[in-house]
Amino acid sequence: MNIVKTVAEVREQVKKWKSEGLSVGLVPTMGYLHDGHASLMDASKRDNDRTVVSIFVNPMQFGPTEDLDSYPRDLEHDSKIAEEHGADLIFNPEPEEMYHDNFSSFVDMTVLTEELCGLSRPVHFRGVCTVVTKLFNIVQPDRAYFGKKDAQQLAVIRHMVDDLNMDIEIIGCPIVREADGLAKSSRNTYLNAEERKAALILSQAAALGSKLVQNGETDCTVILNAMKEKIQTEPLARIDYVKIVDAATMQQITVVDRPALCAMAVYIGKTRLIDNFFTEDIGNGGAA
Ligand code: PAF
């Protein structure tokens, strides 16, 4: 497996593969790879002849007070995992390779980005849409793989691909969890032992909400109140949001009468964690 740093090197390799008639899958990541990323690579390997993994901590999607500098980075660890999961190429650019000095073009989106994480992280989705567009243009994959843990991101990218006629199939993959239920995340490394235990409150609240929906509850206030009460039993937890939205538009709903996403962001100490369930996934293994 090759690790390259420049756009030109990726282009050259992908051009060669395409000239041989090979299909290409892209797994965009910010590195510090875990089993969640591994499941995306496995899915790409299953669907495509070649898999490119991008590892780039994208400064543009972090707000000024967020964790850009402390975000965990370990290329050696990442290349081992990528190799084990059949990746053929890692694209690991420096920020200057992605954003030259007079960089001034952005991909932005209204509506879908104005709820949930978009409210607490105002610059986030502009950064995500811009970097993902660049990665799509650089790699020109047939398919790209994203985790359902970042449910709003997945919806935003699907919408962007549709709006801008990008000829790429977007595949959403189920949340991968630790044995005790905590959703895998590179940010879990920020948690100390006490916080790690407290963080279970997210998956427990998601499981509670999911159970209520499964048992026929459709009133969003009832579901959300039960989940919030559960989260508030944990002294280290501070709710950013717990909401139910239309799964396609990301707009809040009051009744679960269509495919919906129940999403939360909760601070455990200083660490902001997210979790969710899609009502469509309840009962088929993709839920909380
Ligand atoms: O989900 C992530 O890791 C990032 O938001 C992504 C899609 C790689 C863009 O930087």
Residues whose N, C-alpha, C, O or C-beta is under 5 A from the ligand:
A	BS01	PAF	P28 T29 M30 F56 N58 V128 V131
